[in-house]
């Protein structure tokens, strides 16, 4: 009769794997080890005891797996079946993912709350989903993530097994719970398309770590998820640039130097797009380095909207007729209806020059991009109907700059305001349309040829 000491404690450690670009699945290396024996179990049969000893003393993973499978086949009801299965999971995890999942599944049948088994199954399914994504097999990726998330849900709901000490179970949870929340977040993003759900799961992951292991938030895999959380905030409808900037800033604060420029570019772009400039950006970065989550009173002032800017110009300009043509167009496009009409009352039926880039032209009409935004977007914001049809040879070429076009203001249409509430300074989705009539191409007056007088040195003597 042989007495054995058995235990079920496990330990996990993540290697410093960094994935800090795009919505990528992070990976981790797991080291599993058994604790000091704590429970006494008796094996009465000598042959069974010898087979057990042969299984647990193998140092080569493949030999250990073979000996363990042989033991489980010979003694399917052994009192040490769970211990052998636990070792079998460890052995397979060194060289065979599919058999690791199979062994972990068998272990869960005996020990439904075994965190190690649930962790490994979810971890491997997530890795396989990442491989499916690289192979552009989105259906398989979604299914694997669903499987991983289902196992993660069981892990989060797991209760302490009777043969595990509370302190050991708590240590296991520090490793498994953040990972389970992360897996669920990835499933929300790539399979369920639930971005709000993903945000909630990433936040639960970081909240848990901030409370139990705050330093873990500064390194992968939690740092990877901090970055992805920031990116996910930008994909919400509407986007949430304030929270996005916070988590992007924190990711940049602790990212390796070679990743910082890429994150910084995105972070500054969204801060400036929302705020209007970079004032206060460095302060946000400093605060994000000090704490995982933004303070409840965090506020980033939103930049003035195009309407606010246009209305202010109207209020601050004594004589609106003195404004440049592009400024007049901006007011007509963006100001309140009252202020736009105030300017239009001064412009209606008045002649003006229409310098810009030709977007389209026929003998009877020329469409011109006058403002810089219209030129960049290659969209006309001024349409000039000609007074007399042009000769074919006089029709300006598309893309050419035109300076000698004159016309009379006839009508205008305001474009609908921008719908992106995250971008306070966004221009309208389409440019306004200003229609002019009686267009004419003014003939440029040729300068007289200069008179060349002979210099004094060439004058004939008297």
TIDRENDO-93298 format. One record per residue (C-alpha): residue number from 1; x, y, z. Coordinates in steps of 0.05 Angstrom, whole numbers, plus 5000, padded with zeros to 4 digits. Layout:
! TIDRENDO-93298
+-----+------+------+------+
|   k |    X |    Y |    Z |
+-----+------+------+------+
| NUM |    X |    Y |    Z |
...
+-----+------+------+------+
! end
This chain:
! TIDRENDO-93298
+-----+------+------+------+
|   k |    X |    Y |    Z |
+-----+------+------+------+
|   1 | 5000 | 5000 | 5000 |
|   2 | 5031 | 5065 | 4977 |
|   3 | 5013 | 5136 | 5001 |
|   4 | 5022 | 5194 | 4954 |
|   5 | 5020 | 5269 | 4963 |
|   6 | 4980 | 5304 | 4909 |
|   7 | 4964 | 5376 | 4895 |
|   8 | 4928 | 5417 | 4842 |
|   9 | 4959 | 5486 | 4850 |
|  10 | 4984 | 5518 | 4786 |
|  11 | 5023 | 5580 | 4766 |
|  12 | 5022 | 5621 | 4702 |
|  13 | 5072 | 5669 | 4674 |
|  14 | 5067 | 5711 | 4611 |
|  15 | 5127 | 5724 | 4567 |
|  16 | 5136 | 5797 | 4544 |
|  17 | 5101 | 5792 | 4477 |
|  18 | 5084 | 5859 | 4446 |
|  19 | 5032 | 5870 | 4392 |
|  20 | 5021 | 5945 | 4388 |
|  21 | 4993 | 5958 | 4319 |
|  22 | 4923 | 5945 | 4294 |
|  23 | 4871 | 5899 | 4324 |
|  24 | 4917 | 5839 | 4333 |
|  25 | 4909 | 5779 | 4379 |
|  26 | 4964 | 5777 | 4431 |
|  27 | 5000 | 5713 | 4449 |
|  28 | 5031 | 5688 | 4513 |
|  29 | 5076 | 5631 | 4536 |
|  30 | 5050 | 5592 | 4596 |
|  31 | 5093 | 5558 | 4649 |
|  32 | 5055 | 5509 | 4691 |
|  33 | 5081 | 5477 | 4755 |
|  34 | 5053 | 5435 | 4810 |
|  35 | 5057 | 5458 | 4882 |
|  36 | 5083 | 5421 | 4943 |
|  37 | 5041 | 5359 | 4957 |
|  38 | 4986 | 5371 | 5008 |
|  39 | 4936 | 5313 | 5005 |
|  40 | 4947 | 5241 | 5022 |
|  41 | 4918 | 5189 | 4973 |
|  42 | 4930 | 5114 | 4978 |
|  43 | 4942 | 5068 | 4919 |
|  44 | 4933 | 4996 | 4942 |
|  45 | 4953 | 4959 | 4879 |
|  46 | 5029 | 4954 | 4869 |
|  47 | 5023 | 4949 | 4793 |
|  48 | 4979 | 5010 | 4792 |
|  49 | 5028 | 5047 | 4836 |
|  50 | 5087 | 5029 | 4791 |
|  51 | 5049 | 5052 | 4729 |
|  52 | 5031 | 5117 | 4764 |
|  53 | 5103 | 5129 | 4784 |
|  54 | 5125 | 5115 | 4713 |
|  55 | 5076 | 5166 | 4687 |
|  56 | 5092 | 5223 | 4734 |
|  57 | 5168 | 5215 | 4734 |
|  58 | 5178 | 5221 | 4659 |
|  59 | 5215 | 5285 | 4641 |
|  60 | 5206 | 5283 | 4566 |
|  61 | 5136 | 5311 | 4548 |
|  62 | 5122 | 5259 | 4495 |
|  63 | 5145 | 5202 | 4540 |
|  64 | 5103 | 5230 | 4597 |
|  65 | 5042 | 5236 | 4552 |
|  66 | 5050 | 5164 | 4528 |
|  67 | 5059 | 5136 | 4599 |
|  68 | 5000 | 5177 | 4624 |
|  69 | 4954 | 5154 | 4569 |
|  70 | 4975 | 5082 | 4582 |
|  71 | 4960 | 5090 | 4656 |
|  72 | 4891 | 5122 | 4643 |
|  73 | 4874 | 5065 | 4595 |
|  74 | 4895 | 5012 | 4645 |
|  75 | 4865 | 5045 | 4707 |
|  76 | 4805 | 5088 | 4684 |
|  77 | 4776 | 5091 | 4754 |
|  78 | 4841 | 5104 | 4792 |
|  79 | 4840 | 5150 | 4852 |
|  80 | 4897 | 5188 | 4820 |
|  81 | 4862 | 5196 | 4752 |
|  82 | 4854 | 5272 | 4761 |
|  83 | 4927 | 5280 | 4778 |
|  84 | 4950 | 5240 | 4718 |
|  85 | 4903 | 5279 | 4673 |
|  86 | 4932 | 5343 | 4701 |
|  87 | 5002 | 5320 | 4683 |
|  88 | 4978 | 5297 | 4615 |
|  89 | 4952 | 5367 | 4601 |
|  90 | 5021 | 5395 | 4619 |
|  91 | 5056 | 5344 | 4574 |
|  92 | 5012 | 5356 | 4513 |
|  93 | 5017 | 5432 | 4521 |
|  94 | 5090 | 5426 | 4503 |
|  95 | 5079 | 5397 | 4434 |
|  96 | 5007 | 5385 | 4412 |
|  97 | 4950 | 5436 | 4416 |
|  98 | 4894 | 5390 | 4395 |
|  99 | 4913 | 5337 | 4446 |
| 100 | 4921 | 5391 | 4499 |
| 101 | 4849 | 5412 | 4487 |
| 102 | 4826 | 5339 | 4489 |
| 103 | 4863 | 5325 | 4554 |
| 104 | 4838 | 5390 | 4586 |
| 105 | 4767 | 5372 | 4566 |
| 106 | 4774 | 5305 | 4600 |
| 107 | 4802 | 5339 | 4661 |
| 108 | 4742 | 5385 | 4664 |
| 109 | 4696 | 5325 | 4665 |
| 110 | 4727 | 5305 | 4731 |
| 111 | 4741 | 5375 | 4757 |
| 112 | 4690 | 5424 | 4727 |
| 113 | 4722 | 5484 | 4761 |
| 114 | 4794 | 5471 | 4740 |
| 115 | 4819 | 5539 | 4719 |
| 116 | 4881 | 5513 | 4685 |
| 117 | 4841 | 5469 | 4638 |
| 118 | 4793 | 5525 | 4621 |
| 119 | 4850 | 5574 | 4611 |
| 120 | 4888 | 5528 | 4564 |
| 121 | 4827 | 5512 | 4522 |
| 122 | 4808 | 5586 | 4515 |
| 123 | 4881 | 5604 | 4501 |
| 124 | 4890 | 5553 | 4446 |
| 125 | 4823 | 5570 | 4414 |
| 126 | 4844 | 5642 | 4413 |
| 127 | 4911 | 5625 | 4380 |
| 128 | 4875 | 5583 | 4328 |
| 129 | 4827 | 5640 | 4315 |
| 130 | 4887 | 5686 | 4303 |
| 131 | 4914 | 5636 | 4252 |
| 132 | 4847 | 5632 | 4218 |
| 133 | 4846 | 5708 | 4213 |
| 134 | 4915 | 5708 | 4180 |
| 135 | 4887 | 5657 | 4130 |
| 136 | 4827 | 5703 | 4119 |
| 137 | 4779 | 5649 | 4142 |
| 138 | 4731 | 5695 | 4179 |
| 139 | 4678 | 5642 | 4191 |
| 140 | 4727 | 5596 | 4225 |
| 141 | 4757 | 5654 | 4264 |
| 142 | 4688 | 5673 | 4290 |
| 143 | 4672 | 5602 | 4311 |
| 144 | 4738 | 5592 | 4347 |
| 145 | 4729 | 5658 | 4384 |
| 146 | 4658 | 5638 | 4403 |
| 147 | 4686 | 5573 | 4432 |
| 148 | 4741 | 5610 | 4469 |
| 149 | 4691 | 5661 | 4497 |
| 150 | 4644 | 5605 | 4519 |
| 151 | 4701 | 5573 | 4558 |
| 152 | 4721 | 5642 | 4586 |
| 153 | 4650 | 5651 | 4612 |
| 154 | 4655 | 5585 | 4649 |
| 155 | 4723 | 5606 | 4677 |
| 156 | 4696 | 5673 | 4703 |
| 157 | 4639 | 5636 | 4737 |
| 158 | 4682 | 5581 | 4766 |
| 159 | 4682 | 5569 | 4841 |
| 160 | 4739 | 5544 | 4884 |
| 161 | 4748 | 5468 | 4881 |
| 162 | 4746 | 5434 | 4949 |
| 163 | 4818 | 5410 | 4945 |
| 164 | 4847 | 5479 | 4928 |
| 165 | 4866 | 5529 | 4981 |
| 166 | 4832 | 5597 | 4976 |
| 167 | 4898 | 5635 | 4970 |
| 168 | 4920 | 5589 | 4913 |
| 169 | 4853 | 5598 | 4878 |
| 170 | 4858 | 5674 | 4885 |
| 171 | 4927 | 5672 | 4853 |
| 172 | 4900 | 5632 | 4795 |
| 173 | 4845 | 5682 | 4785 |
| 174 | 4895 | 5740 | 4780 |
| 175 | 4921 | 5706 | 4717 |
| 176 | 4858 | 5676 | 4688 |
| 177 | 4804 | 5729 | 4699 |
| 178 | 4839 | 5785 | 4659 |
| 179 | 4853 | 5736 | 4603 |
| 180 | 4780 | 5711 | 4603 |
| 181 | 4755 | 5783 | 4597 |
| 182 | 4805 | 5796 | 4541 |
| 183 | 4782 | 5734 | 4502 |
| 184 | 4709 | 5756 | 4510 |
| 185 | 4727 | 5825 | 4484 |
| 186 | 4760 | 5797 | 4422 |
| 187 | 4699 | 5753 | 4409 |
| 188 | 4655 | 5815 | 4415 |
| 189 | 4697 | 5852 | 4364 |
| 190 | 4709 | 5798 | 4311 |
| 191 | 4651 | 5750 | 4319 |
| 192 | 4592 | 5786 | 4352 |
| 193 | 4609 | 5855 | 4324 |
| 194 | 4590 | 5884 | 4391 |
| 195 | 4639 | 5941 | 4402 |
| 196 | 4605 | 5967 | 4464 |
| 197 | 4610 | 5897 | 4494 |
| 198 | 4684 | 5895 | 4477 |
| 199 | 4696 | 5962 | 4511 |
| 200 | 4661 | 5936 | 4573 |
| 201 | 4703 | 5872 | 4575 |
| 202 | 4769 | 5908 | 4564 |
| 203 | 4750 | 5956 | 4621 |
| 204 | 4734 | 5897 | 4667 |
| 205 | 4802 | 5867 | 4650 |
| 206 | 4839 | 5931 | 4667 |
| 207 | 4796 | 5945 | 4729 |
| 208 | 4814 | 5876 | 4756 |
| 209 | 4888 | 5886 | 4744 |
| 210 | 4888 | 5957 | 4769 |
| 211 | 4862 | 5929 | 4835 |
| 212 | 4900 | 5864 | 4840 |
| 213 | 4964 | 5874 | 4800 |
| 214 | 4972 | 5947 | 4777 |
| 215 | 5041 | 5937 | 4747 |
| 216 | 5012 | 5886 | 4699 |
| 217 | 4973 | 5941 | 4664 |
| 218 | 5039 | 5971 | 4641 |
| 219 | 5063 | 5910 | 4602 |
| 220 | 5033 | 5862 | 4551 |
| 221 | 4984 | 5830 | 4545 |
| 222 | 4944 | 5883 | 4584 |
| 223 | 4982 | 5939 | 4550 |
| 224 | 4962 | 5910 | 4482 |
| 225 | 4890 | 5910 | 4504 |
| 226 | 4896 | 5982 | 4529 |
| 227 | 4916 | 6003 | 4459 |
| 228 | 4860 | 5963 | 4427 |
| 229 | 4810 | 5992 | 4477 |
| 230 | 4831 | 6062 | 4453 |
| 231 | 4822 | 6041 | 4381 |
| 232 | 4754 | 6009 | 4396 |
| 233 | 4729 | 6074 | 4426 |
| 234 | 4743 | 6106 | 4358 |
| 235 | 4700 | 6054 | 4322 |
| 236 | 4638 | 6066 | 4364 |
| 237 | 4579 | 6102 | 4333 |
| 238 | 4589 | 6158 | 4347 |
| 239 | 4663 | 6154 | 4364 |
| 240 | 4687 | 6171 | 4434 |
| 241 | 4751 | 6210 | 4422 |
| 242 | 4760 | 6232 | 4495 |
| 243 | 4766 | 6161 | 4522 |
| 244 | 4803 | 6140 | 4459 |
| 245 | 4856 | 6193 | 4470 |
| 246 | 4864 | 6173 | 4543 |
| 247 | 4878 | 6099 | 4529 |
| 248 | 4920 | 6113 | 4468 |
| 249 | 4962 | 6160 | 4510 |
| 250 | 4970 | 6107 | 4565 |
| 251 | 4990 | 6055 | 4513 |
| 252 | 5041 | 6103 | 4485 |
| 253 | 5068 | 6120 | 4554 |
| 254 | 5090 | 6048 | 4566 |
| 255 | 5101 | 6022 | 4496 |
| 256 | 5171 | 6004 | 4471 |
| 257 | 5205 | 6062 | 4437 |
| 258 | 5197 | 6034 | 4367 |
| 259 | 5121 | 6032 | 4374 |
| 260 | 5113 | 6102 | 4405 |
| 261 | 5115 | 6143 | 4339 |
| 262 | 5058 | 6103 | 4308 |
| 263 | 5013 | 6109 | 4369 |
| 264 | 5032 | 6182 | 4379 |
| 265 | 5011 | 6199 | 4308 |
| 266 | 4941 | 6169 | 4317 |
| 267 | 4934 | 6198 | 4387 |
| 268 | 4951 | 6269 | 4365 |
| 269 | 4908 | 6265 | 4303 |
| 270 | 4846 | 6250 | 4343 |
| 271 | 4861 | 6299 | 4399 |
| 272 | 4871 | 6355 | 4348 |
| 273 | 4811 | 6334 | 4308 |
| 274 | 4767 | 6338 | 4370 |
| 275 | 4800 | 6396 | 4407 |
| 276 | 4822 | 6438 | 4347 |
| 277 | 4896 | 6441 | 4368 |
| 278 | 4946 | 6405 | 4412 |
| 279 | 4940 | 6450 | 4472 |
| 280 | 4935 | 6406 | 4534 |
| 281 | 4956 | 6342 | 4499 |
| 282 | 5020 | 6332 | 4539 |
| 283 | 4980 | 6341 | 4604 |
| 284 | 4933 | 6284 | 4583 |
| 285 | 4993 | 6239 | 4569 |
| 286 | 5024 | 6254 | 4637 |
| 287 | 4958 | 6239 | 4673 |
| 288 | 4948 | 6175 | 4634 |
| 289 | 5016 | 6150 | 4656 |
| 290 | 4996 | 6157 | 4729 |
| 291 | 4930 | 6120 | 4729 |
| 292 | 4895 | 6067 | 4686 |
| 293 | 4828 | 6102 | 4680 |
| 294 | 4812 | 6175 | 4666 |
| 295 | 4787 | 6216 | 4725 |
| 296 | 4712 | 6228 | 4728 |
| 297 | 4722 | 6302 | 4715 |
| 298 | 4767 | 6293 | 4654 |
| 299 | 4746 | 6343 | 4601 |
| 300 | 4776 | 6360 | 4534 |
| 301 | 4745 | 6423 | 4505 |
| 302 | 4712 | 6411 | 4439 |
| 303 | 4734 | 6456 | 4382 |
| 304 | 4686 | 6507 | 4355 |
| 305 | 4639 | 6480 | 4303 |
| 306 | 4640 | 6509 | 4232 |
| 307 | 4575 | 6545 | 4248 |
| 308 | 4605 | 6576 | 4311 |
| 309 | 4666 | 6598 | 4271 |
| 310 | 4624 | 6627 | 4215 |
| 311 | 4576 | 6663 | 4262 |
| 312 | 4635 | 6694 | 4299 |
| 313 | 4664 | 6721 | 4233 |
| 314 | 4597 | 6753 | 4218 |
| 315 | 4594 | 6784 | 4287 |
| 316 | 4666 | 6810 | 4285 |
| 317 | 4666 | 6837 | 4213 |
| 318 | 4636 | 6908 | 4206 |
| 319 | 4632 | 6904 | 4130 |
| 320 | 4619 | 6834 | 4105 |
| 321 | 4629 | 6856 | 4032 |
| 322 | 4703 | 6864 | 4046 |
| 323 | 4712 | 6789 | 4061 |
| 324 | 4750 | 6746 | 4012 |
| 325 | 4708 | 6703 | 3966 |
| 326 | 4728 | 6639 | 4002 |
| 327 | 4707 | 6669 | 4069 |
| 328 | 4640 | 6689 | 4039 |
| 329 | 4631 | 6618 | 4015 |
| 330 | 4649 | 6591 | 4084 |
| 331 | 4596 | 6635 | 4117 |
| 332 | 4543 | 6616 | 4066 |
| 333 | 4559 | 6543 | 4076 |
| 334 | 4565 | 6540 | 4152 |
| 335 | 4534 | 6601 | 4187 |
| 336 | 4466 | 6601 | 4218 |
| 337 | 4410 | 6613 | 4168 |
| 338 | 4402 | 6683 | 4196 |
| 339 | 4475 | 6702 | 4186 |
| 340 | 4479 | 6668 | 4118 |
| 341 | 4419 | 6709 | 4095 |
| 342 | 4450 | 6772 | 4123 |
| 343 | 4511 | 6762 | 4079 |
| 344 | 4470 | 6740 | 4019 |
| 345 | 4431 | 6804 | 4021 |
| 346 | 4496 | 6840 | 4006 |
| 347 | 4518 | 6792 | 3951 |
| 348 | 4454 | 6778 | 3913 |
| 349 | 4457 | 6806 | 3842 |
| 350 | 4527 | 6834 | 3853 |
| 351 | 4584 | 6819 | 3805 |
| 352 | 4646 | 6783 | 3830 |
| 353 | 4709 | 6750 | 3805 |
| 354 | 4710 | 6674 | 3812 |
| 355 | 4782 | 6650 | 3815 |
| 356 | 4794 | 6576 | 3827 |
| 357 | 4805 | 6507 | 3797 |
| 358 | 4760 | 6483 | 3741 |
| 359 | 4723 | 6420 | 3761 |
| 360 | 4678 | 6415 | 3700 |
| 361 | 4665 | 6459 | 3640 |
| 362 | 4620 | 6464 | 3579 |
| 363 | 4606 | 6520 | 3531 |
| 364 | 4548 | 6543 | 3576 |
| 365 | 4572 | 6528 | 3647 |
| 366 | 4637 | 6526 | 3687 |
| 367 | 4641 | 6492 | 3755 |
| 368 | 4697 | 6519 | 3799 |
| 369 | 4729 | 6497 | 3866 |
| 370 | 4745 | 6563 | 3901 |
| 371 | 4761 | 6544 | 3973 |
| 372 | 4820 | 6501 | 3994 |
| 373 | 4774 | 6446 | 4019 |
| 374 | 4736 | 6443 | 3953 |
| 375 | 4802 | 6441 | 3915 |
| 376 | 4828 | 6385 | 3959 |
| 377 | 4764 | 6345 | 3951 |
| 378 | 4760 | 6363 | 3877 |
| 379 | 4687 | 6385 | 3886 |
| 380 | 4659 | 6449 | 3857 |
| 381 | 4630 | 6500 | 3906 |
| 382 | 4615 | 6553 | 3853 |
| 383 | 4574 | 6540 | 3790 |
| 384 | 4576 | 6595 | 3737 |
| 385 | 4524 | 6597 | 3682 |
| 386 | 4554 | 6635 | 3623 |
| 387 | 4522 | 6698 | 3594 |
| 388 | 4537 | 6675 | 3524 |
| 389 | 4559 | 6606 | 3500 |
| 390 | 4634 | 6598 | 3495 |
| 391 | 4670 | 6576 | 3434 |
| 392 | 4696 | 6505 | 3440 |
| 393 | 4767 | 6531 | 3438 |
| 394 | 4753 | 6578 | 3497 |
| 395 | 4725 | 6526 | 3544 |
| 396 | 4776 | 6520 | 3602 |
| 397 | 4807 | 6452 | 3615 |
| 398 | 4788 | 6412 | 3676 |
| 399 | 4840 | 6419 | 3729 |
| 400 | 4866 | 6486 | 3704 |
| 401 | 4868 | 6547 | 3747 |
| 402 | 4823 | 6603 | 3724 |
| 403 | 4831 | 6677 | 3743 |
| 404 | 4791 | 6716 | 3691 |
| 405 | 4721 | 6690 | 3705 |
| 406 | 4669 | 6741 | 3728 |
| 407 | 4595 | 6730 | 3743 |
| 408 | 4536 | 6755 | 3784 |
| 409 | 4512 | 6722 | 3848 |
| 410 | 4445 | 6688 | 3834 |
| 411 | 4428 | 6636 | 3888 |
| 412 | 4460 | 6591 | 3940 |
| 413 | 4445 | 6526 | 3977 |
| 414 | 4474 | 6509 | 4045 |
| 415 | 4504 | 6440 | 4052 |
| 416 | 4478 | 6395 | 4108 |
| 417 | 4522 | 6398 | 4171 |
| 418 | 4574 | 6345 | 4185 |
| 419 | 4545 | 6284 | 4221 |
| 420 | 4609 | 6262 | 4257 |
| 421 | 4595 | 6289 | 4327 |
| 422 | 4665 | 6268 | 4349 |
| 423 | 4696 | 6318 | 4301 |
| 424 | 4675 | 6387 | 4322 |
| 425 | 4713 | 6421 | 4267 |
| 426 | 4689 | 6376 | 4211 |
| 427 | 4668 | 6410 | 4147 |
| 428 | 4600 | 6393 | 4117 |
| 429 | 4595 | 6326 | 4083 |
| 430 | 4587 | 6361 | 4016 |
| 431 | 4606 | 6432 | 3996 |
| 432 | 4553 | 6486 | 3992 |
| 433 | 4531 | 6507 | 3922 |
| 434 | 4534 | 6579 | 3900 |
| 435 | 4502 | 6593 | 3833 |
| 436 | 4523 | 6652 | 3791 |
| 437 | 4495 | 6678 | 3725 |
| 438 | 4521 | 6722 | 3668 |
| 439 | 4589 | 6690 | 3670 |
| 440 | 4642 | 6719 | 3626 |
| 441 | 4715 | 6703 | 3612 |
| 442 | 4749 | 6771 | 3614 |
| 443 | 4800 | 6781 | 3559 |
| 444 | 4866 | 6796 | 3592 |
| 445 | 4893 | 6862 | 3567 |
| 446 | 4961 | 6854 | 3536 |
| 447 | 5014 | 6900 | 3562 |
| 448 | 5046 | 6944 | 3509 |
| 449 | 5114 | 6922 | 3487 |
| 450 | 5168 | 6962 | 3524 |
| 451 | 5205 | 7016 | 3485 |
| 452 | 5279 | 7002 | 3482 |
| 453 | 5318 | 7066 | 3480 |
| 454 | 5392 | 7064 | 3461 |
| 455 | 5438 | 7075 | 3518 |
| 456 | 5482 | 7137 | 3521 |
| 457 | 5541 | 7096 | 3499 |
| 458 | 5507 | 7080 | 3432 |
| 459 | 5482 | 7150 | 3415 |
| 460 | 5510 | 7181 | 3352 |
| 461 | 5554 | 7242 | 3365 |
| 462 | 5525 | 7309 | 3347 |
+-----+------+------+------+
! end
